[in-house]
Amino acid sequence: MYRIIYTESYNKKAKKFLRKHPEILEQYRKTLQLAELDIHHPSLRLHPLKGKLTGIHSISINLSYRITLYLIVKEKELIPVDIGTHDEVY
């Protein structure tokens, strides 16, 4: 299992995002719960990012929305960075 470490910066972004998109709140919660249990679950579509986002990974909430995060395997930690559409977070 992984532990999610929420930063103040991410919490602000998530709160603003969820105010704009309350319809996906339950999907968002389920995505984070699944990430804690099994970050490699196929429905999360975990993948590393490249270019200016090298070192950051992405998981999918659904087909439209993503969460970018730091994946620290050794410490079994997930640190969310951003949330939004593909274009917003990449």
N, CA, C and O of each residue as an XYZ file, in Angstrom:
360
protein
N       0.825     -1.190      0.000
C       0.000      0.000      0.000
C       0.870      1.255      0.000
O       1.957      1.292      0.576
N       0.358      2.259     -0.655
C       1.035      3.553     -0.708
C       0.307      4.536      0.196
O      -0.882      4.389      0.477
N       1.041      5.528      0.636
C       0.476      6.584      1.473
C       0.463      7.862      0.646
O       1.473      8.228      0.045
N      -0.676      8.539      0.616
C      -0.778      9.793     -0.126
C      -0.457     10.950      0.817
O      -1.032     11.074      1.899
N       0.461     11.777      0.384
C       0.860     12.957      1.157
C       0.348     14.184      0.414
O       0.822     14.507     -0.676
N      -0.613     14.856      1.007
C      -1.229     16.019      0.370
C      -0.503     17.293      0.783
O      -0.323     17.564      1.970
N      -0.092     18.068     -0.212
C       0.544     19.354      0.075
C      -0.533     20.439      0.103
O      -1.624     20.257     -0.437
N      -0.223     21.539      0.724
C      -1.156     22.663      0.760
C      -1.464     23.149     -0.656
O      -2.607     23.471     -0.977
N      -0.442     23.196     -1.488
C      -0.612     23.643     -2.869
C      -1.586     22.736     -3.626
O      -2.480     23.217     -4.322
N      -1.405     21.420     -3.482
C      -2.309     20.495     -4.176
C      -3.726     20.604     -3.625
O      -4.689     20.595     -4.392
N      -3.862     20.707     -2.318
C      -5.194     20.808     -1.719
C      -5.966     22.002     -2.269
O      -7.169     21.903     -2.506
N      -5.288     23.124     -2.473
C      -5.933     24.311     -3.049
C      -6.396     24.024     -4.469
O      -7.518     24.364     -4.842
N      -5.526     23.394     -5.265
C      -5.879     23.077     -6.649
C      -7.048     22.096     -6.706
O      -7.967     22.268     -7.508
N      -7.016     21.074     -5.860
C      -8.082     20.066     -5.853
C      -9.409     20.679     -5.418
O     -10.453     20.382     -6.000
N      -9.371     21.528     -4.405
C     -10.597     22.166     -3.921
C     -11.221     23.023     -5.018
O     -12.432     22.972     -5.234
N     -10.406     23.800     -5.703
C     -10.893     24.652     -6.793
C     -11.440     23.781     -7.933
O     -12.506     24.066     -8.477
N     -10.717     22.736     -8.284
C     -11.137     21.837     -9.358
C     -12.467     21.169     -9.022
O     -13.363     21.113     -9.865
N     -12.600     20.667     -7.811
C     -13.821     19.956     -7.424
C     -15.019     20.888     -7.276
O     -16.162     20.457     -7.431
N     -14.768     22.157     -6.979
C     -15.866     23.141     -6.981
C     -16.416     23.313     -8.390
O     -17.622     23.460     -8.586
N     -15.509     23.293     -9.375
C     -15.920     23.448    -10.775
C     -16.529     22.165    -11.342
O     -17.336     22.220    -12.270
N     -16.147     21.007    -10.786
C     -16.572     19.707    -11.319
C     -17.097     18.793    -10.205
O     -16.541     17.717     -9.984
N     -18.152     19.203     -9.506
C     -18.645     18.379     -8.389
C     -19.148     17.010     -8.823
O     -19.235     16.091     -8.008
N     -19.475     16.871    -10.091
C     -20.004     15.601    -10.596
C     -18.981     14.465    -10.576
O     -19.358     13.296    -10.665
N     -17.711     14.788    -10.462
C     -16.710     13.709    -10.447
C     -16.112     13.465     -9.066
O     -15.128     12.736     -8.942
N     -16.686     14.055     -8.042
C     -16.153     13.897     -6.685
C     -16.010     12.423     -6.301
O     -14.977     12.023     -5.763
N     -17.030     11.618     -6.571
C     -16.967     10.210     -6.194
C     -15.898      9.467     -6.997
O     -15.189      8.626     -6.446
N     -15.777      9.767     -8.285
C     -14.721      9.153     -9.106
C     -13.345      9.551     -8.577
O     -12.433      8.726     -8.519
N     -13.204     10.804     -8.197
C     -11.953     11.316     -7.648
C     -11.563     10.542     -6.383
O     -10.423     10.099     -6.239
N     -12.520     10.390     -5.479
C     -12.257      9.647     -4.234
C     -11.860      8.204     -4.522
O     -10.909      7.688     -3.936
N     -12.588      7.556     -5.423
C     -12.293      6.161     -5.753
C     -10.917      6.022     -6.399
O     -10.203      5.051     -6.147
N     -10.551      6.989     -7.226
C      -9.236      6.970     -7.867
C      -8.130      7.022     -6.820
O      -7.168      6.258     -6.891
N      -8.264      7.913     -5.859
C      -7.245      8.038     -4.814
C      -7.205      6.805     -3.914
O      -6.127      6.369     -3.511
N      -8.356      6.247     -3.599
C      -8.393      5.022     -2.795
C      -7.701      3.876     -3.525
O      -6.924      3.128     -2.931
N      -7.989      3.746     -4.810
C      -7.366      2.686     -5.603
C      -5.862      2.905     -5.704
O      -5.091      1.948     -5.630
N      -5.440      4.152     -5.870
C      -4.006      4.466     -5.951
C      -3.285      4.044     -4.671
O      -2.166      3.534     -4.726
N      -3.922      4.256     -3.528
C      -3.318      3.835     -2.258
C      -3.184      2.319     -2.184
O      -2.185      1.805     -1.681
N      -4.179      1.611     -2.680
C      -4.184      0.147     -2.610
C      -3.287     -0.502     -3.659
O      -2.545     -1.438     -3.361
N      -3.365      0.010     -4.902
C      -2.630     -0.598     -6.007
C      -2.368      0.438     -7.087
O      -3.156      0.580     -8.022
N      -1.273      1.154     -6.960
C      -0.953      2.242     -7.899
C      -0.794      1.725     -9.328
O      -0.896      2.499    -10.280
N      -0.547      0.439     -9.484
C      -0.349     -0.133    -10.817
C      -1.624     -0.749    -11.398
O      -1.563     -1.445    -12.411
N      -2.770     -0.503    -10.774
C      -4.037     -1.027    -11.289
C      -4.249     -0.462    -12.699
O      -4.062      0.735    -12.918
N      -4.638     -1.314    -13.655
C      -4.774     -0.871    -15.051
C      -5.726      0.318    -15.256
O      -5.500      1.129    -16.153
N      -6.775      0.435    -14.449
C      -7.724      1.530    -14.664
C      -7.129      2.901    -14.348
O      -7.652      3.919    -14.801
N      -6.050      2.939    -13.582
C      -5.399      4.222    -13.273
C      -4.545      4.721    -14.437
O      -4.266      5.916    -14.543
N      -4.138      3.811    -15.298
C      -3.296      4.147    -16.459
C      -2.068      4.970    -16.045
O      -1.749      5.989    -16.658
N      -1.396      4.506    -15.001
C      -0.184      5.159    -14.504
C       0.883      5.190    -15.588
O       1.164      4.173    -16.220
N       1.473      6.358    -15.800
C       2.600      6.450    -16.727
C       3.481      7.635    -16.349
O       3.000      8.643    -15.831
N       4.785      7.499    -16.617
C       5.715      8.603    -16.335
C       5.585      9.688    -17.401
O       5.266      9.403    -18.555
N       5.832     10.916    -17.007
C       5.791     12.034    -17.945
C       7.198     12.376    -18.404
O       8.183     11.985    -17.778
N       7.278     13.101    -19.490
C       8.578     13.439    -20.082
C       8.731     14.944    -20.208
O       7.830     15.710    -19.863
N       9.869     15.344    -20.700
C      10.138     16.763    -20.925
C      10.225     17.527    -19.629
O      10.899     17.104    -18.689
N       9.533     18.669    -19.580
C       9.611     19.513    -18.376
C       8.968     18.853    -17.158
O       9.172     19.310    -16.033
N       8.196     17.787    -17.366
C       7.551     17.077    -16.257
C       8.236     15.757    -15.918
O       7.647     14.910    -15.247
N       9.468     15.575    -16.372
C      10.222     14.369    -16.043
C      10.299     14.213    -14.531
O      10.569     15.175    -13.812
N      10.061     13.000    -14.056
C      10.077     12.726    -12.621
C       8.684     12.697    -12.016
O       8.501     12.300    -10.865
N       7.705     13.120    -12.803
C       6.312     13.127    -12.360
C       5.556     12.050    -13.131
O       5.865     11.780    -14.291
N       4.577     11.445    -12.494
C       3.720     10.442    -13.129
C       2.303     10.993    -13.239
O       1.954     11.991    -12.610
N       1.507     10.325    -14.047
C       0.114     10.701    -14.205
C      -0.775      9.489    -13.986
O      -0.423      8.373    -14.368
N      -1.939      9.715    -13.363
C      -2.976      8.693    -13.280
C      -4.277      9.322    -13.775
O      -4.439     10.542    -13.753
N      -5.188      8.481    -14.217
C      -6.458      8.958    -14.759
C      -7.579      8.828    -13.746
O      -7.722      7.805    -13.076
N      -8.375      9.893    -13.648
C      -9.618      9.836    -12.877
C     -10.690      9.221    -13.777
O     -11.443      8.338    -13.368
N     -10.734      9.714    -15.009
C     -11.600      9.181    -16.056
C     -10.964      9.561    -17.392
O      -9.797      9.951    -17.425
N     -11.699      9.455    -18.479
C     -11.098      9.760    -19.776
C     -10.716     11.228    -19.930
O      -9.834     11.555    -20.724
N     -11.362     12.109    -19.190
C     -11.131     13.544    -19.333
C     -10.148     14.152    -18.344
O      -9.474     15.130    -18.667
N     -10.056     13.587    -17.142
C      -9.302     14.238    -16.074
C      -8.162     13.377    -15.543
O      -8.257     12.151    -15.483
N      -7.072     14.059    -15.155
C      -5.860     13.404    -14.677
C      -5.407     14.001    -13.353
O      -5.767     15.120    -12.989
N      -4.610     13.216    -12.653
C      -3.888     13.704    -11.481
C      -2.415     13.440    -11.757
O      -2.033     12.312    -12.068
N      -1.588     14.476    -11.645
C      -0.149     14.264    -11.754
C       0.390     14.133    -10.337
O      -0.113     14.757     -9.403
N       1.430     13.302    -10.197
C       1.948     13.050     -8.858
C       3.389     12.577     -8.898
O       3.880     12.084     -9.914
N       4.046     12.739     -7.768
C       5.354     12.138     -7.565
C       5.113     10.748     -6.999
O       4.349     10.579     -6.049
N       5.757      9.771     -7.579
C       5.657      8.388     -7.125
C       7.000      8.022     -6.515
O       7.998      7.897     -7.225
N       7.025      7.851     -5.203
C       8.269      7.527     -4.509
C       8.167      6.073     -4.063
O       7.634      5.770     -2.996
N       8.687      5.181     -4.900
C       8.529      3.748     -4.699
C       9.190      3.289     -3.410
O       8.593      2.545     -2.631
N      10.408      3.726     -3.186
C      11.167      3.281     -2.011
C      10.427      3.591     -0.704
O      10.421      2.779      0.221
N       9.815      4.755     -0.642
C       9.108      5.178      0.570
C       7.623      4.813      0.532
O       6.906      5.007      1.514
N       7.163      4.281     -0.611
C       5.745      3.949     -0.811
C       4.868      5.171     -0.556
O       3.898      5.114      0.200
N       5.234      6.284     -1.208
C       4.499      7.527     -1.057
C       4.040      8.052     -2.409
O       4.727      7.905     -3.420
N       2.872      8.664     -2.403
C       2.336      9.372     -3.553
C       2.133     10.814     -3.131
O       1.508     11.082     -2.105
N       2.657     11.743     -3.913
C       2.496     13.154     -3.591
C       1.824     13.827     -4.783
O       2.491     14.140     -5.769
N       0.501     14.056     -4.708
C      -0.191     14.706     -5.818
C       0.355     16.103     -6.073
O       0.697     16.833     -5.143
N       0.429     16.464     -7.361
C       0.968     17.756     -7.761
C      -0.119     18.641     -8.361
O      -0.233     19.818     -8.018
N      -0.921     18.061     -9.266
C      -1.915     18.853     -9.986
C      -3.079     17.967    -10.379
O      -2.971     16.741    -10.378
N      -4.191     18.598    -10.714
C      -5.402     17.896    -11.142
C      -6.067     18.733    -12.220
O      -6.089     19.961    -12.141
N      -6.610     18.060    -13.229
C      -7.303     18.785    -14.288
C      -7.374     17.966    -15.559
O      -7.147     16.756    -15.553
N      -7.696     18.650    -16.657
C      -7.735     17.978    -17.950
C      -6.311     17.676    -18.407
O      -5.336     18.152    -17.825
N      -6.221     16.897    -19.436
C      -4.908     16.558    -20.021
C      -4.113     17.840    -20.302
O      -2.961     17.967    -19.888
N      -4.727     18.768    -20.995
C      -4.027     20.004    -21.371
C      -3.688     20.886    -20.184
O      -2.679     21.591    -20.211
N      -4.505     20.863    -19.148
C      -4.246     21.699    -17.969
C      -3.062     21.207    -17.152
O      -2.288     22.019    -16.645
N      -2.903     19.899    -17.013
C      -1.847     19.378    -16.137
C      -0.551     19.057    -16.879
O       0.498     18.917    -16.250
N      -0.608     18.941    -18.198
C       0.616     18.664    -18.958
C       1.104     19.954    -19.507
O       2.128     19.987    -20.189
